[in-house]
Amino acid sequence: LKAGRSPAGGMESLWDNVVVTQSGGPNLISNGDFENAGQAGICDQETVFQDECEFDSWRRSSFVPLACLNWDPFADADQDGDVDQADFAALQACYTGPGSFTLPAECACFDRPESLEPDGDIDQADLFKFEDCASGPGIPANLACDD
């Protein structure tokens, strides 16, 4: 845990190497980095909970939605072992262009991390990563294309 002051009156903390597990299943997050920041000045001598006192929380490391854990590679939307036109149709239905959107669960897997986290859209950057995995119908996809 690292903690320090961010803007005047603010507090920032960073947790490194966090592992989030689930009972009887795989780790949901391994070696994750989390960061919190908030405007603490208006909350002096109070217990601060998330979403109070302008407190915010976000992940700094890549996050893979739970529904996407079995997608290997991420571009194989129909899970048939290849990345082909059917998978591209799924990506195309999710395409938003640049910006920040609330993505439906079936689209979240296409939001590939930019820098350290998904950026909330399905855009050209995600399409380029999809193309890296394209194999064609009946041709096994390279499972390492999205590593």
C-alpha positions in Angstrom: 0.0 0.0 0.0 1.3 3.4 -0.9 -0.5 6.6 0.2 0.1 10.2 -0.3 -1.6 13.6 -1.0 -2.8 14.3 -4.5 -4.2 17.8 -5.1 -4.5 20.0 -2.0 -7.0 18.5 0.3 -7.0 15.2 -1.5 -5.7 11.8 -0.6 -4.5 9.1 -3.0 -3.6 5.5 -2.2 -2.4 2.7 -4.5 -2.5 -1.1 -3.8 -0.1 -3.3 -5.8 -0.3 -7.0 -6.6 -3.9 -7.5 -5.5 -5.4 -10.9 -6.1 -9.2 -11.3 -6.1 -10.4 -14.9 -5.9 -13.8 -16.6 -6.0 -14.7 -19.7 -4.1 -14.1 -22.8 -6.1 -13.0 -21.0 -9.2 -10.1 -19.2 -10.9 -8.7 -15.9 -9.8 -10.8 -13.1 -11.1 -7.9 -10.7 -10.9 -4.2 -11.6 -10.5 -1.5 -9.1 -9.8 -4.0 -6.2 -10.1 -3.2 -2.6 -9.2 -5.9 -0.5 -7.7 -5.9 3.2 -7.1 -8.2 5.4 -5.1 -8.4 9.1 -4.8 -10.7 11.6 -3.2 -11.2 15.1 -1.9 -10.7 14.4 1.8 -10.8 18.1 2.9 -14.6 18.2 3.2 -14.7 14.9 5.0 -12.4 15.6 8.0 -13.1 13.5 11.0 -15.7 11.4 9.2 -15.6 7.9 8.0 -15.3 8.0 4.2 -17.0 5.4 2.1 -16.8 5.1 -1.7 -19.0 7.6 -3.5 -19.1 10.0 -0.5 -17.0 13.1 -0.2 -16.2 13.1 -3.9 -14.4 9.8 -3.4 -13.6 7.8 -6.5 -12.1 4.4 -7.1 -10.6 2.9 -10.3 -8.4 0.1 -11.5 -5.0 0.9 -13.1 -4.3 -2.6 -14.4 -6.0 -4.4 -17.3 -9.4 -5.7 -16.3 -11.1 -8.6 -18.0 -14.8 -8.9 -17.4 -15.9 -12.2 -15.8 -17.9 -13.2 -18.8 -14.7 -13.0 -21.0 -12.5 -15.3 -18.9 -13.3 -18.2 -21.2 -12.8 -16.3 -24.5 -9.4 -17.4 -25.8 -8.6 -15.6 -27.9 -10.8 -12.6 -27.0 -11.9 -12.3 -30.7 -13.5 -15.8 -30.8 -17.0 -14.5 -29.9 -18.8 -17.7 -30.8 -16.2 -19.9 -29.1 -15.7 -22.3 -32.1 -11.9 -22.1 -32.1 -11.5 -19.8 -35.1 -11.7 -16.0 -35.6 -13.7 -15.5 -38.7 -16.5 -13.5 -40.3 -19.1 -14.7 -37.7 -16.9 -13.2 -34.9 -16.4 -10.1 -37.0 -20.1 -9.7 -37.2 -20.3 -9.8 -33.4 -17.6 -7.1 -33.1 -19.3 -5.0 -35.8 -22.6 -5.2 -33.8 -20.7 -3.8 -30.8 -18.7 -1.1 -32.6 -19.2 2.3 -31.0 -16.4 4.4 -32.4 -14.3 6.5 -30.0 -15.8 7.8 -26.8 -17.0 6.4 -23.5 -20.1 4.2 -23.5 -21.9 1.7 -21.3 -21.1 -1.5 -23.2 -23.5 -4.4 -23.1 -22.0 -7.5 -21.5 -21.7 -9.3 -24.8 -19.5 -6.4 -26.1 -17.3 -5.9 -23.1 -14.9 -8.6 -24.3 -14.0 -6.7 -27.4 -12.9 -3.6 -25.4 -9.2 -4.4 -25.3 -7.1 -2.6 -22.8 -5.5 0.6 -24.0 -2.6 1.6 -21.8 -3.6 0.0 -18.5 -7.4 -0.3 -18.8 -10.3 -0.7 -21.2 -11.4 2.6 -22.5 -15.2 2.1 -22.6 -15.7 1.8 -26.3 -15.2 -0.5 -29.3 -13.3 1.4 -31.8 -10.5 1.2 -34.4 -7.9 0.3 -31.8 -10.0 -2.7 -30.8 -10.5 -3.6 -34.4 -6.8 -3.7 -35.0 -6.4 -6.1 -32.0 -9.2 -8.2 -33.5 -7.4 -8.3 -36.8 -4.3 -9.6 -35.1 -6.3 -12.7 -34.1 -8.2 -13.3 -37.4 -7.7 -16.8 -38.8 -10.6 -17.6 -41.1 -13.4 -20.1 -41.0 -12.3 -23.6 -39.7 -8.7 -22.4 -39.2 -7.7 -22.6 -35.5 -7.0 -19.2 -34.1 -3.6 -18.4 -32.5 -4.4 -18.6 -28.8 -1.5 -16.2 -28.1 -2.6 -13.5 -30.5 -4.1 -11.5 -27.6 -1.4 -12.0 -25.0 
